[in-house]
């Protein structure tokens, strides 16, 4: 912004726009500070490991890049020492980004001498549903609570080196702090290769369980209906069930402990 433009920006209307954007930022964060979905927690775990000096990894020692936003990961890693729980930090940054975006669009409309377009941006941009969904959920908030409960249980009740196999590695992996075997192939490239040869996640999950033999599995009964009745799971016993009704949805999450033949 040039020096000649700066005084025109800080007019009474400019200050009102800034104060409005500040109010939008604080309101969005207040409303959505706990709102979440699964995928960003993969990035949070990368940031946490980076802050711990372990490098750009999800599982220590496995140099696989599964986050789609390395720059955001670096930003979160720098903030980890100030605010270890990266979920609200990320939502705070997202709320600030929405408010700042609305303010920038307002300023652009002012330069174009279209003030009402700018006011429309201020009102609609930060409340646009698709943008708010970046702070929202591809799964419901209630499922996210259930995933977190499963992750925290694993952290409290399993050895630190225990491998955990699951399809949803984001929230569960972040709170469990355990090495993960990812049935979707985001963490283990070899699993991803199986998806090129098969048509379902159930097939890749069965392959990953046989090959990696994780000590624990976290499964939903409806995720892999055929696998639940497979002889492969005879080596596994139920350790903890998280009924979805306690978290506001109809499903459930089950943690299994597996004793594989030597």
C-alpha positions in Angstrom: 0.0 0.0 0.0 1.6 3.3 -1.1 2.0 6.3 1.2 -0.5 8.3 -0.8 -3.2 5.7 -0.3 -2.6 5.1 3.4 -4.3 8.3 4.7 -7.3 7.6 2.6 -7.5 4.0 4.0 -7.6 5.2 7.6 -10.8 7.2 7.3 -13.8 6.8 9.6 -15.1 4.2 7.2 -11.8 2.4 7.3 -11.6 2.3 11.0 -15.2 1.0 11.1 -14.3 -1.8 8.6 -11.2 -2.7 10.7 -13.2 -2.8 13.9 -15.9 -4.8 12.2 -13.4 -7.3 10.9 -11.9 -7.6 14.4 -15.3 -8.4 15.8 -15.9 -10.9 13.0 -12.5 -12.6 13.8 -13.3 -12.8 17.5 -16.9 -14.0 16.9 -15.8 -16.8 14.5 -13.1 -18.0 16.8 -15.5 -18.0 19.8 -18.1 -19.9 17.8 -15.8 -22.4 16.1 -12.8 -22.7 18.5 -13.7 -26.4 19.1 -15.1 -27.1 15.7 -13.1 -29.7 13.8 -12.8 -32.5 11.2 -10.3 -35.3 10.8 -7.8 -34.5 8.1 -6.2 -31.3 9.6 -5.0 -33.4 12.6 -2.6 -35.1 10.2 -1.0 -31.7 9.7 -1.1 -31.0 13.5 0.9 -34.2 14.1 3.5 -33.3 11.5 3.8 -29.9 13.2 4.1 -31.4 16.6 6.9 -33.8 15.5 8.7 -31.0 13.8 8.6 -28.9 16.9 9.9 -31.9 18.9 13.0 -32.0 16.6 12.0 -35.2 14.9 11.7 -33.7 11.4 8.9 -33.6 8.9 7.4 -36.9 9.9 4.1 -38.4 11.0 5.6 -41.6 12.6 9.2 -41.0 13.9 11.7 -42.4 11.4 9.3 -42.6 8.5 10.2 -39.9 5.9 6.8 -39.7 4.2 5.1 -36.4 3.5 1.3 -36.8 4.0 0.3 -33.3 4.8 -0.8 -31.1 1.8 0.2 -27.8 3.5 3.9 -27.8 4.5 4.0 -24.0 5.0 1.1 -24.1 7.4 2.8 -27.0 9.2 5.9 -24.8 9.7 3.8 -22.0 11.1 2.0 -24.3 13.5 5.4 -25.8 14.6 6.7 -22.4 15.5 3.6 -21.8 17.7 3.7 -25.2 19.3 5.9 -24.0 22.2 3.4 -21.3 23.1 0.2 -23.3 22.6 0.8 -27.1 22.6 -2.8 -28.0 21.6 -2.6 -27.0 17.9 -6.2 -27.5 17.1 -7.4 -24.2 18.6 -4.3 -22.5 17.2 -5.2 -23.5 13.7 -8.8 -22.4 14.2 -7.6 -19.1 15.5 -5.5 -18.6 12.4 -8.4 -19.7 10.2 -10.7 -17.2 11.8 -8.2 -14.4 11.4 -7.8 -15.4 7.7 -11.5 -15.1 7.1 -11.7 -11.7 8.7 -8.6 -10.4 7.0 -9.9 -11.7 3.6 -13.1 -9.8 4.1 -11.2 -6.6 4.9 -8.9 -6.9 1.9 -11.9 -7.4 -0.4 -13.5 -4.3 1.1 -10.4 -2.3 0.5 -10.2 -3.6 -3.1 -13.9 -2.5 -3.7 -13.0 0.9 -2.2 -10.2 1.3 -4.7 -12.7 0.4 -7.5 -15.0 3.0 -6.1 -17.7 0.4 -5.4 -18.3 0.9 -1.7 -21.5 -1.2 -1.5 -19.7 -4.1 -3.1 -17.1 -3.8 -0.3 -19.8 -3.8 2.4 -21.3 -6.8 0.8 -17.9 -8.6 1.0 -17.5 -7.6 4.7 -20.9 -9.1 5.4 -20.9 -12.2 3.3 -17.3 -13.4 2.8 -16.6 -14.4 6.4 -20.0 -16.1 6.8 -19.9 -18.0 3.5 -20.6 -21.6 4.3 -17.9 -23.2 2.1 -15.3 -21.0 3.7 -16.6 -21.7 7.2 -16.4 -25.4 6.3 -12.6 -25.0 6.4 -13.1 -24.7 10.2 -15.9 -27.2 10.1 -16.3 -30.8 9.5 -16.4 -33.5 6.8 -17.5 -35.7 9.7 -19.7 -34.2 12.4 -18.3 -32.5 15.5 -19.7 -35.4 17.5 -17.7 -38.0 15.7 -14.7 -35.9 16.2 -15.3 -36.0 20.0 -15.5 -39.8 19.8 -12.3 -40.0 17.8 -10.5 -37.8 20.3 -11.8 -40.0 23.2 -10.4 -43.1 21.4 -7.1 -41.4 20.8 -6.8 -40.3 24.4 -7.6 -43.8 25.7 -4.9 -45.3 23.5 -2.4 -42.7 24.8 -3.3 -43.6 28.4 -3.5 -47.4 28.1 -1.0 -48.6 25.5 2.8 -48.7 25.4 4.4 -45.7 23.6 5.8 -47.9 20.8 2.6 -49.8 20.2 1.5 -49.6 16.5 -2.2 -48.7 15.9 -4.0 -49.5 12.7 -7.0 -47.4 11.6 -8.7 -45.7 8.7 -9.1 -42.3 10.4 -5.5 -41.3 11.4 -6.1 -37.6 11.9 -7.8 -37.0 15.3 -7.1 -40.5 16.6 -3.4 -40.3 15.7 -2.9 -36.8 17.0 -4.3 -37.6 20.5 -3.0 -41.1 20.7 0.7 -40.1 20.1 1.3 -43.6 18.9 2.8 -44.9 15.6 0.0 -45.3 13.1 -0.7 -47.8 10.3 -3.0 -45.9 7.9 -5.4 -48.1 6.0 -5.9 -45.2 3.5 -2.2 -45.1 2.6 -1.5 -41.5 3.5 1.3 -42.6 6.0 2.5 -45.8 4.5 3.1 -45.6 0.7 3.0 -49.4 0.4 -0.6 -49.3 1.5 -1.4 -46.7 -1.1 0.0 -49.0 -3.8 -2.5 -51.6 -2.8 -5.3 -49.1 -3.4 -4.2 -49.0 -7.1 -4.8 -52.7 -7.3 -8.0 -53.1 -5.3 -11.3 -51.3 -5.3 -12.0 -50.7 -1.6 -10.4 -49.5 1.6 -11.4 -52.8 3.1 -9.0 -54.6 0.9 -6.2 -52.2 1.7 -7.0 -52.5 5.5 -6.9 -56.3 5.3 -3.5 -56.1 3.5 -2.1 -53.6 6.0 -3.1 -55.7 9.0 -1.5 -58.8 7.6 1.8 -57.1 6.6 2.3 -54.6 9.5 0.4 -56.6 12.3 -0.4 -53.5 14.5 -0.8 -54.3 18.2 -4.0 -52.3 18.3 -6.8 -51.7 15.8 -9.4 -48.9 15.9 -12.4 -49.7 13.8 -16.0 -48.8 13.4 -18.4 -51.8 12.8 -19.7 -50.2 9.6 -16.4 -49.3 8.1 -15.4 -52.8 6.9 -18.4 -55.1 7.4 -16.7 -58.1 5.8 -13.5 -57.6 7.7 -15.3 -57.7 11.0 -16.2 -61.3 10.4 -12.8 -62.2 8.9 -10.7 -64.9 10.5 -7.9 -62.4 10.5 -9.5 -60.7 13.5 -9.5 -63.9 15.6 -6.2 -62.8 17.0 -7.8 -59.6 18.3 -9.9 -58.9 21.3 -12.1 -55.9 22.2 -10.5 -53.6 24.7 -12.7 -50.5 24.7 -15.9 -49.5 23.0 -16.9 -45.9 22.5 -20.7 -45.8 22.0 -21.6 -43.0 19.6 -24.7 -42.1 21.6 -22.5 -40.6 24.3 -21.1 -38.2 21.7 -24.3 -37.4 19.7 -24.2 -39.8 16.7 -25.4 -43.3 16.0 -22.2 -45.2 15.3 -19.5 -46.5 17.6 -15.7 -46.9 17.7 -14.0 -50.1 19.0 -10.4 -50.5 20.1 -9.0 -54.0 19.6 -5.8 -55.5 21.0 -4.2 -58.1 18.7 -1.8 -60.9 19.6 -0.4 -62.1 16.3 1.2 -65.5 15.9 5.0 -65.4 15.9 
